[in-house]
Amino acid sequence: MAKCKLIGKCFEITYVSYTNLYLKAKNVKRIVITLAIGITCLFAFNVKAQTNSLSSKPRMFFSAGFVTPQFYGGTELNNAYDLRNAGLSYYQDDNGNRAQVGNYGSNTGYSLGIGYYLPIKKVRGLALGLLVNSGQTGSTPSESGYSEGYYFNFLNFGVGLQYYPFEKNNLYLKGDVGTGSVFSKNRFVNQLGEQDFLHHFGIGLETGGSIGYTFTPFNDKSIGLNFEAQYQYYSTRVEVSGIGDDQWTFGALHLSAGIQF
């Protein structure tokens, strides 16, 4: 009974922390720390538990869902963000004037993921994997139509851990680290009245944490449907004309569904 209360307390602390952090969305490092605390608590109180059947075999997963980025740091990254908030064109004429193009909506889009996990036999419920995640997002202003637009896409290749702490409950936690890339495109009308583009590319480090649940509605219980919330943090180096080395930092919240087998 004491063990159950301790596990429940760990979940309560972790849940409250995640709720507050996601609402504030200001300190990404605390999200990773909170996830680590949750994993530590769960592992500490469940090392003697029997292995969840989903975690005992190699497995592959595919996922798709909704994603929205949050922009934290970077001279050019924040400049583009401020222009969109002001409803201004990215193009500036020789006099420093910019056209009003209307309000931009939030950058939203879709995410795709694929991965493969192998169980770590010495640690019940834990698996080591390789994974790839991508996010494609964009927004356009209310007045200029197709003439203006901002597209923000990112991709990561990494290694990760997936942990099923319980034998019967299919809740899982995941963490990953790897190489992260960002690709952005500003679309605008230049001084000749022609459509033009400005592209940026960067590469750096990505870290992420997830919490999810696997449903097993099929006769073959090795096939599961995953529903997951994931948060990623990227730090990438982008070369920008007139600025040079521009360090971009941004986050991405994913809500996804997928299949593992």
C-alpha positions in Angstrom: 0.0 0.0 0.0 2.8 2.4 0.9 4.4 1.6 -2.5 1.2 2.5 -4.3 1.0 5.8 -2.4 4.5 6.7 -3.3 3.9 5.9 -7.0 0.7 7.9 -6.9 2.6 10.8 -5.3 5.2 10.7 -8.1 2.6 10.8 -10.8 0.8 13.7 -9.0 4.0 15.7 -8.8 4.9 15.0 -12.4 1.5 15.7 -13.7 1.2 19.1 -11.9 4.7 20.1 -13.0 3.9 19.3 -16.7 0.6 21.2 -16.6 2.3 24.3 -15.2 5.2 24.1 -17.5 3.2 23.6 -20.7 0.9 26.5 -19.8 3.8 28.8 -19.1 6.0 27.4 -22.0 8.9 29.6 -20.8 11.5 27.2 -19.4 12.1 24.2 -21.5 14.9 22.8 -19.4 12.5 22.3 -16.5 10.3 20.1 -18.7 13.3 17.7 -19.3 14.1 17.8 -15.5 10.5 17.0 -14.6 10.5 14.1 -17.0 13.7 12.8 -15.5 12.2 13.0 -12.0 9.1 11.1 -13.2 11.2 8.4 -14.7 13.4 8.1 -11.7 10.4 7.8 -9.3 8.6 5.2 -11.5 11.8 3.2 -11.9 12.7 3.3 -8.3 9.3 1.9 -7.1 8.9 -0.7 -9.9 12.2 -2.4 -10.4 10.7 -5.5 -8.8 7.6 -5.5 -10.9 7.0 -7.9 -13.8 7.7 -6.7 -17.3 5.0 -5.1 -19.4 4.4 -7.5 -22.3 4.6 -4.6 -24.8 8.2 -3.8 -23.7 9.6 -7.3 -23.8 10.0 -7.6 -27.6 11.6 -5.5 -30.4 9.0 -3.1 -31.9 8.6 -0.5 -34.6 6.3 2.5 -34.5 4.9 5.1 -37.0 3.0 8.2 -35.8 1.4 11.3 -37.2 -0.2 14.3 -35.6 -0.5 18.0 -34.9 2.5 20.2 -34.0 3.0 23.9 -33.1 6.5 25.5 -32.6 7.4 28.1 -30.0 10.2 30.6 -30.9 12.6 31.4 -28.1 15.9 32.9 -29.4 17.7 34.0 -32.5 18.0 37.5 -34.1 16.5 36.6 -37.5 14.0 34.1 -35.9 12.6 36.7 -33.6 12.7 39.5 -36.3 10.5 37.4 -38.5 8.2 36.6 -35.6 7.8 40.3 -34.7 7.0 41.2 -38.3 4.3 38.6 -38.5 2.8 39.8 -35.2 2.7 43.4 -36.6 1.1 42.2 -39.8 4.0 43.5 -41.9 5.6 42.2 -45.1 9.0 40.7 -44.8 10.1 42.8 -47.7 11.4 46.3 -46.9 11.9 49.0 -49.6 14.8 51.4 -49.9 13.1 53.9 -47.6 12.6 51.3 -44.9 8.9 50.9 -45.5 7.0 47.6 -45.3 3.5 46.8 -46.7 0.7 45.9 -44.4 -0.3 42.3 -45.2 -2.7 41.5 -42.4 -2.6 39.3 -39.3 -0.8 36.0 -39.3 -2.2 33.0 -37.6 -0.1 30.8 -35.4 2.4 28.5 -37.0 0.8 25.1 -36.9 1.1 21.9 -39.0 1.6 18.2 -38.9 4.3 15.9 -37.5 5.5 12.5 -38.6 7.6 10.0 -36.7 9.2 6.6 -37.1 11.3 4.6 -34.8 12.6 1.1 -33.7 13.1 0.0 -30.1 15.0 -3.0 -28.7 14.3 -4.0 -25.0 17.1 -3.7 -22.5 16.8 -7.0 -20.8 18.6 -6.0 -17.6 16.1 -3.2 -16.9 12.5 -4.3 -16.9 10.2 -2.2 -19.1 13.0 -0.1 -20.7 14.0 -0.1 -24.4 16.6 1.7 -26.5 15.7 3.0 -29.9 16.5 4.9 -33.0 14.0 7.5 -34.2 13.3 10.2 -36.7 10.7 13.0 -36.2 9.7 15.8 -38.5 7.4 18.9 -38.2 6.1 20.9 -41.2 4.3 24.2 -40.2 3.3 27.4 -41.9 1.0 30.4 -41.8 -0.2 33.1 -44.1 -1.5 36.6 -43.5 -5.2 37.6 -43.7 -4.9 40.2 -46.5 -2.2 39.3 -48.9 -3.3 35.8 -49.8 -0.7 33.6 -51.4 1.7 36.6 -51.9 3.1 36.3 -48.3 3.8 33.4 -46.1 6.1 31.9 -43.5 7.1 28.2 -43.3 9.0 26.7 -40.5 10.0 23.0 -40.7 12.3 20.9 -38.6 13.7 17.4 -38.5 15.7 15.3 -36.0 17.6 12.0 -36.0 18.3 10.6 -32.6 18.5 7.8 -30.0 15.9 7.4 -27.3 14.6 5.4 -24.4 11.0 4.2 -23.9 9.9 3.0 -20.5 6.8 1.1 -19.5 6.8 1.2 -15.7 3.8 -1.0 -15.0 2.9 -4.6 -15.9 -0.8 -4.1 -16.6 -1.0 -0.3 -17.3 0.3 0.7 -20.7 1.4 4.2 -19.8 4.9 4.9 -21.1 7.5 7.7 -20.9 10.1 8.5 -23.6 13.2 10.7 -23.9 15.5 11.3 -26.8 18.5 13.3 -27.9 20.1 13.7 -31.3 20.8 16.0 -34.3 18.2 18.6 -35.1 17.8 20.6 -38.3 15.6 23.6 -39.2 14.4 24.9 -42.5 12.5 28.2 -42.8 11.1 30.1 -45.8 9.8 33.6 -46.0 7.6 34.3 -49.1 7.0 37.9 -50.1 6.7 40.3 -53.1 9.9 42.2 -54.0 10.4 45.7 -55.4 9.7 44.4 -59.0 6.3 43.1 -57.9 7.6 39.6 -58.3 7.2 36.8 -55.7 10.5 36.1 -53.9 11.7 33.9 -51.2 14.3 33.9 -48.4 15.4 30.6 -47.0 17.3 29.7 -43.9 18.8 26.4 -42.8 20.4 25.4 -39.5 21.7 22.3 -37.8 22.4 21.6 -34.1 21.1 19.6 -31.1 17.6 18.3 -30.3 16.3 16.9 -27.0 12.8 15.7 -26.2 10.5 14.1 -23.8 7.1 12.3 -24.2 4.3 10.8 -22.2 1.8 8.4 -23.8 -0.4 5.4 -23.6 -0.7 2.3 -25.7 -4.1 0.7 -26.4 -4.3 -2.9 -27.5 -7.7 -3.4 -29.1 -6.6 -6.2 -31.4 -6.5 -9.9 -30.9 -2.7 -9.7 -31.4 -1.7 -7.8 -28.3 1.7 -7.1 -29.7 0.1 -4.5 -31.9 -0.7 -1.3 -30.2 -2.2 2.2 -30.8 -0.1 5.0 -29.2 -1.5 8.3 -28.2 1.3 10.7 -27.2 2.2 14.2 -26.1 5.8 15.2 -26.9 7.8 18.3 -26.3 11.1 19.0 -28.2 13.8 21.6 -27.7 16.1 22.6 -30.5 19.3 24.7 -30.6 20.6 25.2 -34.1 23.3 27.3 -35.8 22.0 29.3 -38.7 24.1 31.5 -41.0 22.2 34.7 -41.8 23.3 37.5 -44.2 24.2 40.6 -42.3 24.2 38.8 -39.0 26.5 35.8 -39.4 26.3 33.0 -36.9 22.7 33.2 -35.6 21.9 30.7 -32.8 18.2 29.8 -33.0 16.5 28.1 -30.1 12.9 26.9 -30.4 10.5 24.3 -29.0 7.8 22.1 -30.5 4.7 20.6 -28.9 3.5 17.4 -30.7 0.1 15.7 -30.1 0.1 12.5 -32.1 -1.3 9.1 -32.7 0.4 6.1 -34.1 0.8 2.3 -34.3 3.5 0.1 -32.9 4.1 -3.6 -33.7 
